[in-house]
Amino acid sequence: MNPTENKSSCANEIDASLRVPLLALFGGAALWLVVGLVLGLIAGIKFHAPEFLSACPLLTYGRVAPAANDAILYGFCIPAALGVMLWIFARLSQMPLALPLVPVVAANLWHLGVLVGLGGILLGESTGHPWLEFPRAAAVLLFAAFMLIAVSAAATFGWRKERTLYPSHWFMFAALLWFPWIYSTANLFLNSNKVPRGVVQSIIGWWFANNLVFVWLALVGVGIAFYLLPKIAGRALANSGYAQFAFLTLILFGTWCGVPVGAPVPAWLPALSSAAAALTIVPLLAILIITIKTVCGACVSCKGGPFCFVKFGMMSFILSGILYISAACPQYSRVLEFTWFGVAQTQLQLLGFAAMILFGAIYELLPQVMGKPLPFPKFAKAHFFITMIGVLLFVVPLLIAGVEQGMKLHSGAAFADANAVALKFLRVSTTGQLLVLLGALLFAANLLVMAIQWKLGVIKCVIAYIKSPLEASETPATTEVKS
Amino acid sequence: MSAENPAAPTVTESAAPRSAAPMWIIVVTLLLLFLGGYYFDQHSGWFNAKVYAPYANAEKLNSFQPQSGETQRIARGKFVYDSVCGICHGADGLGKPGQAPPLAASEMVICKGVSRLAHIPLAGLNGPIKVCGKDWSLSMAAMGAALPDEDVAAVLTYIRTSWGNQAGPVTADDVKKVRADMGRNAPALTGVQLLNLPE
């Protein structure tokens, strides 16, 4: 038996099993990304021209801004991350995706859930809790879809041929369990018929937002990066002992963060949160060391390729983590609370870290899964540079604006004056948003053209099959999938 | 390029060299854990649901609360005790050897009636006396003579209910009565005179 031959035929099988589920997940995700960024841009423009679209109640700031965030996180980040995780689970297990039809159904269910949720927010049915704005119907759809995909991923993991575990496994499997836990808990508390009254709602909201935006995205992003970086660099992941330590400390301490220092709740909650945030330095440090040791000295010329995306993503992760920890520090928090600083940190986490790593992973895996190169490889490179500049222009001015605003508020200036300081920074950051949107359009173009080509291929194949004499084809099903 | 193994043939899909977490990062974790624990101890109020920032513990918070009735009298008594009596008898009520006998568990303090006890701060005490099985021979000035009745009552109530003492309260009327019986400028009592007084 020739092992390499066996392996490559196995790789073909894996790719074939993933083709339809991944197209279903990524295609919708790319659309939601564009929708989310357009909504975000509309929300941004309202700071410069308050009359812009103000006649239309659907597009007022209070509805557009949360809809934009949710479209990017729930519409793009989560389904794209699930797709990439399915691919990595199948690859690491060295076997085709288990129950391949389940994720296809789940992907459509998920995108339907996002559609219902965004429609709900824009029509004014938002629940009002940050990151949980989707009305109840959408939450049920999203939860069901996630569970279905998680079942498929867990089955692929459970039936794996290659039994040894890889560091990415810990992160990604934890992420599979984490989301159903936090999403069901938060929705049952805040979105059910019997809601706890008063400040408890905010505490649950902070816990959920921290666990989703900080811990879940970190688990997914770092898990994917720990798979992709060594793979593209062609070397082993450095210091897997650090990785285990980073994983354990991240899920242990990261989950306690999130309660703001100035929160009007019993003092032990913010005190514990701040102490935990300081301890989150440990996983950040470990992840930084692993990334540097894996990346430095690797002979990879990336020039805007997947490697660049993942490297930039990891850099953003460390930076956003440091900002997150510093915002939990009582001395800084007193200045930074209620300013643009928190918004900037969240956007860095979403766009600079999670989205960048997912872009890189999709550009890396899609040509392999589809068995052909990207339709516009130059778009992918341009996407990297445009998005990198866009994210920096979006986030850095907002960070500076947050600090200036906070200092002004702290020195006793009037609230309106302190707010006006941010205006010149907002101009730059809206330009950044525009660039990120441009990059997302290039990404969507690549993805959608690829999906359309695949669909045309399938249709051609079916027509050829119908036209052909009966005895010529014996296995129609496989022909259809492989084409 | 093989799909499983894009660049280096030596790296297989799930290979990552096994290594333990290094010592220094564990030390850093423990150090941060200690600092975090210290911060928590200083700022959390130890899970007390009534303590909110910027206050850090329940005692400090209670000192800002307006008080009423018995609690207020005891707090006033503690204040007077700390500024007048505590210098010799000690903040813990255990007295000081060669300076002042103990008040905690002292038979003079926890007796049933309050008249004899009230004489001590109002008139002063001179000469030998037996307290808690030990002989003392000192002199105490009439420290309470200049205090208003309410303060003397408060301080006596405080010493009768602190440090494990569990005797009843002293009212301002009790003190007023003793002062009236004693007359103005009464001389300091001796131990024998004191014991001859009714409880």
Chai-1 contact restraints between the chains, C-beta under 6 A:
chainA,res_idxA,chainB,res_idxB,connection_type,confidence,min_distance_angstrom,max_distance_angstrom,comment,restraint_id
A,K7,B,E4,contact,1.0,0.0,6.0,A-B,restraint_1
A,S8,B,S2,contact,1.0,0.0,6.0,A-B,restraint_2
A,A11,B,A3,contact,1.0,0.0,6.0,A-B,restraint_3
A,A11,B,E4,contact,1.0,0.0,6.0,A-B,restraint_4
A,L92,B,E13,contact,1.0,0.0,6.0,A-B,restraint_5
A,L92,B,S14,contact,1.0,0.0,6.0,A-B,restraint_6
A,E162,B,S14,contact,1.0,0.0,6.0,A-B,restraint_7
A,T164,B,S14,contact,1.0,0.0,6.0,A-B,restraint_8
A,Y166,B,S14,contact,1.0,0.0,6.0,A-B,restraint_9
A,Y166,B,A16,contact,1.0,0.0,6.0,A-B,restraint_10
A,P167,B,A16,contact,1.0,0.0,6.0,A-B,restraint_11
A,G234,B,A7,contact,1.0,0.0,6.0,A-B,restraint_12
A,G234,B,A8,contact,1.0,0.0,6.0,A-B,restraint_13
A,A236,B,V11,contact,1.0,0.0,6.0,A-B,restraint_14
A,A236,B,A15,contact,1.0,0.0,6.0,A-B,restraint_15
A,A236,B,A16,contact,1.0,0.0,6.0,A-B,restraint_16
A,A236,B,P17,contact,1.0,0.0,6.0,A-B,restraint_17
A,L237,B,A16,contact,1.0,0.0,6.0,A-B,restraint_18
A,N239,B,S19,contact,1.0,0.0,6.0,A-B,restraint_19
A,S240,B,A16,contact,1.0,0.0,6.0,A-B,restraint_20
A,S240,B,S19,contact,1.0,0.0,6.0,A-B,restraint_21
A,G241,B,S19,contact,1.0,0.0,6.0,A-B,restraint_22
A,G241,B,A20,contact,1.0,0.0,6.0,A-B,restraint_23
A,G241,B,A21,contact,1.0,0.0,6.0,A-B,restraint_24
A,F245,B,A21,contact,1.0,0.0,6.0,A-B,restraint_25
A,P266,B,A49,contact,1.0,0.0,6.0,A-B,restraint_26
A,A267,B,S44,contact,1.0,0.0,6.0,A-B,restraint_27
A,A267,B,G45,contact,1.0,0.0,6.0,A-B,restraint_28
A,A267,B,V51,contact,1.0,0.0,6.0,A-B,restraint_29
A,A267,B,Y52,contact,1.0,0.0,6.0,A-B,restraint_30
A,A267,B,A53,contact,1.0,0.0,6.0,A-B,restraint_31
A,W268,B,S44,contact,1.0,0.0,6.0,A-B,restraint_32
A,W268,B,G45,contact,1.0,0.0,6.0,A-B,restraint_33
A,W268,B,F47,contact,1.0,0.0,6.0,A-B,restraint_34
A,A271,B,F40,contact,1.0,0.0,6.0,A-B,restraint_35
A,A271,B,H43,contact,1.0,0.0,6.0,A-B,restraint_36
A,A271,B,S44,contact,1.0,0.0,6.0,A-B,restraint_37
A,A275,B,G36,contact,1.0,0.0,6.0,A-B,restraint_38
A,A275,B,Y39,contact,1.0,0.0,6.0,A-B,restraint_39
A,A275,B,F40,contact,1.0,0.0,6.0,A-B,restraint_40
A,A278,B,L32,contact,1.0,0.0,6.0,A-B,restraint_41
A,A278,B,G36,contact,1.0,0.0,6.0,A-B,restraint_42
A,L279,B,L32,contact,1.0,0.0,6.0,A-B,restraint_43
A,L279,B,G36,contact,1.0,0.0,6.0,A-B,restraint_44
A,V282,B,T29,contact,1.0,0.0,6.0,A-B,restraint_45
A,Q368,B,A3,contact,1.0,0.0,6.0,A-B,restraint_46
